Amino acid sequence: MNFHIKQIILWPRNEAFAPRKLTFQRGSVNVISGNSRTGKSAIIPIIDYCLGADKCTIPVKTVRDACSWFGVVVETDFGEKLFARREPGDQKTTGDMYVVEGKSVDIPITAPSKNTTVDIVKRSLDELAGLTALDFDVDGTGSGFQGRPSFRDLAAFMFQPQNVVANPDILFYKADTYEHREKIRTIFPYVLNAVTPETLAKQHELLLLQRELRRKQGELGTIQEVSERWIAEIQANATEAKELGLVDDIDISALNKEGLVDLLRRVVDTPKDDAAASEHTINDAVQELIGLQREESSISLGLSGLRKRLVEMTALRESTSQYHSALQIQRDRLAIADWLHKITDLEQRCPLCNSPLEASTEQLASLYEALHDIEQAAGDFSSVPAAFDREYERVKTDVRNAVEHLGAARIRREALERTSQSARQYQYDSLKVSRFVGNVEQALEMYRRIGTDSELESEVSKLAERVTSLDQQIAQADIKAAIRRALGTVNLLAGRFMPHLDAERPNDPITLSINDLTITVGGAKREDYLWEIGSGSNWLSYHIAVSLALQQYFLSLPNSPVPSFIVYDQPSQVYFPRRLAGEGLDSEQDVQLRDEDIVAVQKAFRTLANAVQESGSRLQVIVLDHASEDTWGEIEGLTLIEDWRLGRKLVPIEWTVP
């Protein structure tokens, strides 16, 4: 990702001073050289803090006591962006931030004021990097280290601080903590482009579809198990329908399964009364019973309507009474207006306080008018119309008569059932037919669901096809093979840098391990881990080679989310800076060691410059080091940003003077 550091800004607590600005060049090796305790090691924490770090690791005392805000200006494909963050004071961190974006941003002369929060900045950086919103927890384990990638995770590839750059046990920034180490392992295949956002989306979709497929297959399996018994009973249902007189006199055994299903469908669609009434079942008692059942049904329907009407009329009567009572209460409350109106016409003074009433005449008139309206409304609702009462009594009478008629019909039906065996049999058969038709309807619904054209079976088939297709697409991606290929490229790139660095085994193959977050160096008989190889010069060389190889690989990808800059802090520390500065050279051996160390440091700086040149100046490198310009100044591609010696430091001396 095109993301370069243009400036670092420090705003002083004393606003009498102008902001401190450090300006860097893109496509170059930017060097800040200086003595110890000048602020070089504060550069990485300042950049990290302004880019949303969870903790402020900027050194206390001199730096934090003198500064109120810290800022970094970055260049991107979308213009410049200023990310500034307030010094947290006694807190470990603060979420107060100030962000400005534009083609070219203006730096505030005085300390900025908060206009956003660190959480919003993190989200904007995630979007700027084009990071996926999907997490890596495809299997739903709930692991906190399998969350979605964030811009903060990419810091592992942007910084090589003093405690990392030549560390045999740690290869990446913040990999010394368990939390960051696990997250780096998680995102590594993603930043290598072995796991693309498209592949991740397909993995999530595949997991969801597999769960849905298993569920629907279970449902279908259950139904199909039941269907075996259902098919065995279908002929019995058809035979029973014939015995109940629901179908014509046909040969049930001659029908196939589809014919039996069609027969049962006709049974369901046939009215029960017509099906039950045949020359074998009808006699006088049964005809009378059918008539009584129809009479009961008609009376029940009419009674239901009458009861509904009676409930509505009762509610209307009660609401009318309540409304009239409410009007009466309002009239009583406003009755004083009538009395005051009469007093005003006679005396024009308040009877209570004897003050003039001219100023209150308008309000009193309004109250009097409201009283008049309420009295008129109360008069309109003084009583319910007589026509309503007559209708109300008529409905009550109709309800009583209907209840009596329904009771009489039931008495006659029950008596007929007690005295007539055929009527009782008809009643039993009617209930039996109803139950049978209900069972047949349920059976037909089950047949529809398990049929060859059923909706559930079709869904299962489509899900299975989609799962197979996604499986094939993910298999074609072959994530493990893609990781091996990507790491193979990184290993080759790192191997190209090693002969140009100060290492004992420059030609031995390097293998980067994601699981261990370190490298192994191949030998004739075995592979040695980084921590098994001695000498700080070896550790420094492998750190530089691998970090540059990763940056070159990221730049080769079409859309890498990793910013295209890297900061090295004190890479020459393994070569004893005092000798490089020319101090303590008491013997010829010291001079010889000094010359060897200078050559080794020059190798490291020249390798950095060559890597930037090979990237087409798309890579930016920042080096914070003790080594002076006399050591590396003749190397092409290196730019001295500032020399912090002779009293010059990151924080101007005048800022710290009481």
C-alpha positions in Angstrom: 0.0 0.0 0.0 1.3 3.4 -0.9 1.7 4.8 2.6 4.8 6.9 3.3 5.8 9.1 6.3 6.2 12.7 5.2 6.5 14.5 8.5 6.6 14.1 12.2 5.2 17.0 14.2 5.6 17.8 17.9 3.5 20.6 19.5 5.1 22.2 22.6 3.3 22.7 25.8 4.6 26.3 25.7 2.7 27.9 22.8 5.3 30.6 22.5 7.3 28.0 20.5 6.5 26.8 17.0 5.8 23.1 16.3 8.9 20.9 15.8 8.8 19.3 12.3 10.8 16.4 10.9 10.4 16.0 7.1 11.2 12.8 5.3 11.6 11.9 1.7 9.8 9.1 0.0 11.6 6.6 -2.1 14.8 7.0 -0.1 16.7 5.8 3.0 16.1 8.6 5.5 18.8 8.7 8.2 18.6 10.5 11.5 22.0 10.3 13.1 22.9 11.3 16.7 24.2 10.6 20.1 22.5 8.7 22.8 19.6 10.3 24.7 18.8 12.7 21.8 15.3 11.2 21.1 16.1 8.8 18.2 14.3 5.9 19.9 11.2 8.0 20.4 10.5 8.2 16.6 9.0 4.7 16.3 6.7 5.1 19.4 5.5 8.5 18.1 4.6 7.1 14.6 3.0 4.1 16.2 1.0 6.2 18.8 -0.3 8.5 16.1 -1.4 5.5 14.0 -3.7 4.2 16.8 -1.5 2.2 19.2 -3.3 1.0 22.3 -0.6 2.3 24.6 1.6 5.3 24.6 5.3 4.1 24.7 6.8 7.5 23.9 9.6 8.1 26.5 8.5 10.1 29.5 10.3 13.1 31.0 12.1 15.0 28.3 9.8 14.1 25.4 6.4 13.8 26.9 6.8 16.5 29.5 7.7 19.1 26.8 5.0 18.1 24.2 1.3 18.5 24.3 0.4 16.7 21.0 2.2 14.4 18.6 1.5 14.1 14.9 2.5 12.3 11.7 1.7 13.3 8.1 1.4 10.4 5.7 1.2 10.4 1.9 -1.2 8.0 0.3 -2.9 7.5 -3.1 -5.8 9.6 -1.7 -3.7 12.6 -0.7 -2.0 13.6 2.6 -3.4 12.8 6.0 -2.4 14.3 9.3 -3.0 12.0 12.3 -2.3 13.9 15.6 -2.9 12.5 19.1 -2.8 14.2 22.5 -0.1 13.4 25.0 -1.9 11.3 27.6 -0.4 13.0 30.7 -0.7 10.7 33.8 -2.8 8.2 31.8 -1.3 5.3 29.8 -3.1 6.4 26.7 -5.8 8.7 25.4 -8.4 8.4 22.6 -8.3 12.2 21.7 -7.2 12.6 18.1 -7.1 15.3 15.4 -7.3 14.3 11.8 -7.0 16.4 8.6 -7.1 15.1 5.1 -6.5 16.8 1.7 -4.3 17.0 -1.3 -1.8 18.9 0.9 -2.6 19.4 4.6 -1.7 22.5 6.6 0.0 22.0 10.0 -1.7 23.9 12.9 0.6 26.5 14.4 -0.7 25.8 17.9 -1.7 22.5 19.5 -4.8 21.1 17.8 -8.1 20.3 19.4 -9.8 17.0 19.4 -12.0 16.4 16.3 -12.2 12.6 16.4 -11.3 9.5 18.4 -8.7 6.8 18.1 -11.4 4.1 17.4 -12.7 6.1 14.4 -9.1 6.6 13.2 -8.5 2.8 13.4 -11.6 2.1 11.3 -10.5 4.7 8.7 -7.0 3.1 8.5 -8.6 -0.3 8.1 -10.6 1.0 5.2 -7.6 2.8 3.7 -5.7 -0.4 3.8 -8.6 -2.3 2.1 -8.7 -4.9 4.8 -11.5 -7.4 4.8 -14.4 -7.2 7.3 -14.5 -10.9 7.7 -12.8 -12.7 10.6 -10.5 -15.7 10.3 -12.6 -17.8 12.7 -14.2 -19.8 9.9 -14.8 -22.8 12.1 -16.6 -20.8 14.7 -14.1 -21.6 17.5 -14.6 -18.3 19.2 -10.9 -17.6 19.5 -10.1 -14.0 20.1 -7.0 -14.3 18.0 -9.0 -15.3 14.9 -10.7 -11.9 14.6 -10.7 -9.8 11.5 -7.4 -8.2 10.4 -6.7 -4.6 11.4 -4.2 -1.9 10.4 -2.8 -2.3 13.9 -1.7 -5.8 13.2 0.4 -4.6 10.2 2.7 -2.7 12.6 4.7 -6.0 12.8 6.1 -5.3 9.3 6.6 -1.6 9.7 9.0 -1.3 12.7 12.3 -2.8 13.8 12.9 -1.0 17.1 16.2 -1.2 19.0 15.1 -4.2 21.1 14.1 -6.2 18.0 16.5 -5.3 15.1 19.2 -7.6 16.4 17.2 -9.9 18.7 17.8 -13.6 18.2 14.4 -14.5 19.8 12.1 -12.0 18.2 11.9 -11.3 14.4 8.8 -9.0 14.4 7.6 -5.9 16.2 5.7 -6.8 19.4 6.0 -10.5 18.8 7.4 -10.8 22.3 3.8 -10.8 23.7 1.5 -13.8 23.4 -1.4 -11.8 22.1 0.5 -10.1 19.3 2.4 -13.3 18.4 -0.9 -15.2 17.9 -2.4 -12.4 15.8 0.6 -12.2 13.6 0.4 -15.9 12.9 -3.2 -15.5 12.0 -2.8 -12.7 9.6 0.4 -13.9 7.9 -1.4 -16.0 5.2 -3.6 -13.0 4.5 -0.8 -10.4 4.1 1.0 -12.9 1.9 -2.1 -13.0 -0.3 -2.3 -16.8 0.1 -5.7 -16.2 1.7 -7.5 -13.6 -0.3 -10.7 -11.7 0.8 -12.5 -13.7 -1.9 -11.3 -17.0 -0.5 -12.1 -16.0 3.1 -15.6 -15.0 2.0 -16.0 -18.4 0.3 -14.8 -20.2 3.4 -17.4 -18.4 5.5 -20.1 -19.1 3.0 -19.1 -22.7 2.8 -19.3 -23.1 6.6 -22.8 -21.6 6.7 -24.0 -23.7 3.8 -22.6 -26.9 5.3 -24.5 -26.3 8.5 -27.7 -25.5 6.6 -27.2 -28.6 4.4 -26.7 -30.9 7.4 -29.9 -29.5 9.0 -32.0 -29.9 6.0 -30.6 -33.4 5.2 -31.6 -34.4 8.8 -35.1 -33.1 8.2 -35.4 -34.9 4.9 -34.0 -38.1 6.4 -36.5 -38.0 9.1 -39.4 -37.5 6.7 -38.2 -40.3 4.4 -38.0 -42.7 7.3 -41.6 -41.9 8.2 -42.6 -42.2 4.5 -41.8 -45.9 4.4 -44.5 -46.5 7.0 -46.8 -44.0 5.3 -46.5 -45.9 1.9 -47.4 -49.1 3.7 -50.5 -47.5 5.1 -51.7 -45.7 2.0 -53.7 -48.7 0.7 -55.3 -49.1 4.1 -56.4 -45.5 4.0 -57.9 -46.0 0.5 -59.7 -49.1 1.7 -61.2 -47.3 4.7 -62.3 -44.5 2.5 -64.2 -47.0 0.4 -65.8 -48.5 3.5 -67.0 -45.1 4.7 -68.6 -44.4 1.4 -66.2 -41.7 0.4 -65.2 -43.2 -2.9 -66.8 -45.2 -5.6 -66.9 -49.0 -5.6 -63.6 -49.6 -7.3 -60.8 -52.2 -7.0 -58.3 -50.6 -4.6 -55.7 -53.3 -5.2 -55.5 -52.4 -8.9 -54.3 -48.8 -8.2 -50.6 -47.9 -8.1 -49.2 -45.3 -5.6 -50.0 -42.3 -7.7 -53.5 -43.6 -8.3 -54.1 -44.1 -4.6 -52.8 -40.5 -3.9 -55.2 -39.1 -6.5 -58.1 -41.1 -4.9 -57.3 -39.7 -1.5 -57.1 -36.2 -2.8 -60.6 -36.5 -4.2 -61.7 -37.8 -0.8 -60.4 -34.6 0.9 -62.0 -32.4 -1.7 -65.5 -34.1 -1.4 -67.9 -32.4 1.1 -68.5 -34.7 4.1 -72.3 -34.4 4.2 -72.6 -35.5 0.5 -70.1 -38.3 1.1 -72.0 -39.7 4.1 -75.5 -39.5 2.5 -76.1 -42.6 0.5 -79.0 -45.0 0.0 -77.3 -47.4 2.5 -77.1 -44.8 5.3 -80.2 -42.5 5.0 -83.4 -43.3 6.8 -86.0 -41.1 8.5 -84.1 -40.8 11.8 -80.9 -39.9 10.1 -82.6 -37.4 7.9 -84.2 -35.7 11.0 -80.7 -35.8 12.7 -79.2 -34.0 9.7 -81.9 -31.4 9.8 -81.3 -30.8 13.5 -77.6 -30.5 13.0 -78.2 -27.9 10.3 -80.6 -26.0 12.5 -78.1 -26.0 15.4 -75.5 -24.6 13.1 -77.8 -21.9 11.7 -78.9 -20.8 15.2 -75.3 -20.8 16.5 -74.3 -18.6 13.6 -77.1 -16.1 14.3 -76.5 -16.2 18.0 -72.8 -15.3 17.5 -73.8 -12.2 15.5 -76.4 -11.1 18.1 -73.9 -11.4 20.9 -71.3 -9.4 19.0 -73.9 -6.7 18.4 -75.0 -6.7 22.0 -71.4 -6.3 23.2 -70.9 -3.3 20.9 -74.1 -1.6 22.0 -73.3 -2.1 25.7 -69.8 -0.6 25.1 -71.4 2.4 23.3 -73.9 2.9 26.1 -71.1 2.9 28.8 -68.8 5.2 26.8 -71.7 7.7 26.4 -72.3 7.7 30.1 -68.6 8.2 30.8 -68.4 11.0 28.4 -71.4 12.7 29.9 -69.8 12.4 33.4 -66.5 13.9 32.1 -68.4 16.9 30.6 -70.2 17.4 33.9 -66.8 17.5 35.8 -65.4 20.0 33.3 -68.6 22.1 33.7 -68.3 22.1 37.5 -64.7 23.2 37.3 -65.5 26.1 35.0 -68.7 27.2 36.8 -66.7 29.9 38.6 -66.3 31.6 35.2 -70.0 32.3 35.1 -69.9 33.8 38.6 -66.9 36.0 37.7 -68.5 37.1 34.5 -71.6 38.4 36.4 -69.4 40.1 39.0 -67.3 41.8 36.3 -70.4 43.2 34.6 -71.5 44.8 37.9 -68.4 45.9 39.8 -65.4 45.6 37.4 -63.3 44.5 40.5 -62.1 41.1 41.8 -64.3 40.1 44.8 -61.3 38.4 46.4 -58.4 40.9 46.1 -60.4 44.0 45.0 -58.0 44.6 42.1 -59.3 45.9 38.7 -60.4 43.2 36.3 -59.8 45.1 33.0 -56.6 43.2 32.3 -58.2 39.8 32.8 -61.3 40.4 30.8 -60.0 38.6 27.7 -59.0 35.5 29.7 -62.3 35.5 31.6 -64.2 35.8 28.3 -62.3 32.7 27.0 -63.2 30.7 30.1 -66.8 31.8 29.9 -67.0 30.7 26.2 -65.5 27.3 27.1 -68.1 26.9 29.8 -70.9 27.7 27.3 -69.6 25.1 24.8 -69.3 22.4 27.5 -72.8 23.1 28.8 -74.1 22.8 25.3 -72.3 19.5 24.7 -73.5 18.2 28.0 -77.0 19.1 27.0 -76.7 17.2 23.8 -75.5 14.1 25.7 -77.9 14.4 28.6 -79.6 11.2 27.8 -79.4 8.3 25.3 -82.0 8.5 22.6 -85.1 6.4 23.2 -84.6 4.6 19.8 -81.3 3.3 21.0 -82.8 1.9 24.2 -85.6 0.1 22.2 -83.0 -1.4 19.8 -80.8 -2.4 22.8 -83.7 -4.2 24.5 -84.7 -5.9 21.2 -81.2 -7.3 20.7 -81.2 -8.6 24.3 -84.6 -10.3 23.6 -83.3 -11.9 20.4 -80.2 -13.2 22.2 -82.4 -14.9 24.9 -84.7 -16.4 22.2 -81.8 -17.7 20.2 -80.3 -19.3 23.3 -83.6 -21.0 24.0 -84.0 -22.2 20.4 -80.4 -23.6 20.4 -81.1 -25.4 23.7 -84.3 -26.9 22.3 -82.6 -28.1 19.1 -79.9 -29.8 21.2 -82.4 -31.4 23.4 -84.2 -32.9 20.4 -80.9 -34.0 18.8 -79.8 -35.7 22.0 -83.1 -37.4 22.5 -83.1 -38.6 18.9 -79.6 -40.0 19.3 -80.7 -41.9 22.5 -83.7 -43.4 20.9 -82.4 -44.1 17.4 -79.5 -46.6 16.9 -79.1 -45.5 13.2 -78.9 -41.8 14.3 -76.2 -42.7 16.8 -74.4 -44.6 14.2 -74.7 -41.7 11.8 -73.3 -39.3 14.4 -70.4 -41.7 15.1 -69.8 -42.1 11.3 -69.8 -38.4 10.8 -67.1 -37.9 13.5 -65.2 -40.8 12.1 -65.3 -39.4 8.6 -64.1 -36.0 9.8 -61.2 -37.6 11.7 -60.3 -39.8 8.7 -60.3 -36.8 6.2 -58.1 -34.9 8.6 -55.6 -37.8 8.8 -55.7 -38.1 5.0 -54.9 -34.4 4.6 -51.9 -34.7 6.8 -50.7 -37.8 4.9 -51.0 -36.0 1.6 -49.0 -33.1 2.9 -46.3 -35.5 3.9 -46.3 -37.0 0.5 -45.9 -33.6 -1.1 -42.9 -32.9 1.0 -41.2 -36.2 0.2 -42.1 -36.4 -3.4 -39.5 -36.2 -6.1 -40.5 -32.6 -6.8 -40.7 -31.6 -3.2 -39.4 -28.2 -2.0 -37.2 -29.7 0.7 -35.6 -32.2 -1.6 -35.0 -29.5 -4.1 -33.4 -27.2 -1.5 -31.1 -30.1 -0.3 -30.1 -30.7 -3.9 -29.2 -27.0 -4.6 -27.3 -26.7 -1.3 -25.3 -29.8 -2.1 -24.4 -28.4 -5.5 -23.3 -25.1 -4.0 -21.2 -26.8 -1.3 -19.5 -29.0 -3.9 -18.8 -25.9 -6.1 -17.3 -23.9 -3.2 -15.2 -26.9 -2.1 -13.8 -27.1 -5.6 -13.1 -23.4 -5.7 -11.3 -23.4 -2.3 -9.4 -26.6 -3.3 -8.3 -24.9 -6.4 -7.0 -22.0 -4.3 -5.0 -24.5 -2.2 -4.2 -22.2 0.6 -1.3 -24.3 2.0 0.3 -24.5 -1.4 -0.2 -20.8 -1.9 1.5 -20.1 1.5 4.4 -22.4 0.5 4.8 -20.5 -2.8 4.7 -17.1 -1.1 7.2 -18.1 1.6 9.4 -19.6 -1.1 9.5 -16.2 -2.9 10.2 -14.3 0.4 13.0 -16.8 1.2 14.6 -16.3 -2.2 14.4 -12.5 -1.8 16.0 -12.7 1.6 18.7 -15.0 0.3 19.6 -12.4 -2.3 20.3 -9.8 0.4 22.5 -12.1 2.6 25.7 -12.0 0.5 25.7 -8.2 0.8 25.5 -8.2 4.6 27.9 -9.0 7.4 26.9 -12.7 8.0 28.9 -15.8 8.6 26.7 -18.0 6.4 25.6 -15.7 3.6 25.0 -18.5 1.1 23.0 -20.9 3.3 19.3 -21.0 2.4 16.8 -19.1 4.7 13.4 -20.5 5.6 10.8 -18.2 7.2 8.4 -20.1 9.5 5.0 -18.7 10.2 4.3 -21.1 13.1 7.5 -20.1 14.9 7.7 -16.5 13.6 11.4 -16.9 13.1 13.8 -18.2 10.5 15.9 -21.3 10.0 19.2 -21.4 8.2 19.9 -24.5 6.3 23.3 -26.3 6.7 24.9 -29.4 5.4 23.4 -31.6 8.1 20.7 -29.7 9.8 18.6 -26.5 9.9 19.5 -24.0 12.7 17.0 -21.6 14.2 17.9 -17.9 14.5 18.4 -18.2 18.2 20.8 -21.1 17.7 23.1 -18.9 15.6 25.6 -16.7 17.5 26.8 -13.1 17.0 24.8 -9.9 16.9 26.0 -9.2 13.4 24.3 -12.4 12.2 21.1 -11.5 13.9 21.1 -8.0 12.5 21.8 -9.3 9.0 18.9 -11.8 9.0 16.5 -9.2 10.4 17.4 -6.7 7.6 17.2 -9.4 4.9 13.8 -10.8 6.0 12.2 -7.5 6.7 13.3 -6.1 3.3 12.3 -9.3 1.5 8.8 -9.1 3.0 8.4 -5.5 2.0 9.6 -6.3 -1.6 7.1 -9.2 -1.7 4.2 -6.9 -0.5 5.1 -4.4 -3.2 4.8 -7.1 -5.8 1.2 -7.9 -4.9 -1.6 -6.0 -6.7 -3.3 -4.8 -3.5 -1.2 -5.3 -0.4 -2.6 -3.8 2.8 0.9 -3.4 4.3 2.2 0.2 4.3 5.3 0.6 2.1 7.7 2.0 4.8 9.9 0.4 7.5 11.8 2.1 10.3 15.1 0.6 11.8 16.3 1.9 15.2 20.0 1.5 16.0 21.0 -1.2 13.4 24.7 -0.4 14.1 24.4 -1.1 17.8 26.1 -4.5 17.4 29.2 -2.8 16.1 29.8 -0.7 19.2 28.9 2.9 18.4 31.8 4.3 20.6 34.4 2.9 18.2 32.5 4.3 15.2 32.5 7.7 16.8 36.4 7.4 17.1 36.4 7.3 20.9 38.8 5.1 22.9 41.1 4.0 20.0 44.2 3.2 22.1 45.8 0.6 19.9 46.3 -0.6 16.4 43.9 -3.4 17.1 41.2 -0.9 18.0 41.7 0.9 14.8 41.5 -2.4 12.8 38.2 -3.3 14.6 36.9 0.2 13.9 37.6 -0.2 10.2 35.9 -3.7 10.1 32.9 -2.3 11.9 32.6 0.6 9.5 32.6 -1.8 6.6 29.9 -3.9 8.2 27.7 -0.9 8.9 28.3 0.3 5.3 27.1 -3.1 4.0 23.9 -2.8 6.0 23.2 0.8 4.8 24.1 0.0 1.2 21.7 -3.1 1.3 18.9 -0.8 2.5 19.6 1.7 -0.3 19.7 -1.1 -3.0 16.4 -2.4 -1.7 14.8 1.0 -2.1 16.2 1.4 -5.6 15.0 -2.1 -6.6 11.5 -1.2 -5.5 11.4 1.7 -8.0 11.5 4.1 -5.0 8.1 2.8 -3.8 9.7 1.7 -0.6 10.6 4.2 2.1 13.2 3.3 4.8 13.9 5.4 7.9 17.1 4.7 9.9 17.7 6.0 13.4 21.4 5.4 14.3 24.5 6.4 16.1 26.6 6.1 13.0 27.5 9.5 11.7 27.4 10.7 8.1 31.2 10.1 7.8 30.5 6.4 8.0 27.9 6.0 5.3 27.7 9.5 3.6 29.2 8.3 0.3 26.6 5.6 -0.3 24.1 6.6 -3.0 20.4 6.7 -2.1 20.9 7.8 1.6 19.6 11.1 2.8 20.6 12.7 6.1 17.5 14.2 7.6 19.1 15.6 10.8 22.2 15.2 12.8 21.5 15.3 16.5 24.8 16.3 18.0 26.3 19.4 19.6 23.1 20.1 21.5 20.6 19.3 18.7 17.9 16.8 19.7 14.4 15.7 18.8 13.0 18.1 21.5 14.6 21.5 21.2 16.5 22.5 24.3 14.6 25.7 24.8 11.4 23.6 25.3 12.9 22.0 28.4 14.4 25.1 30.0 12.2 26.1 33.0 
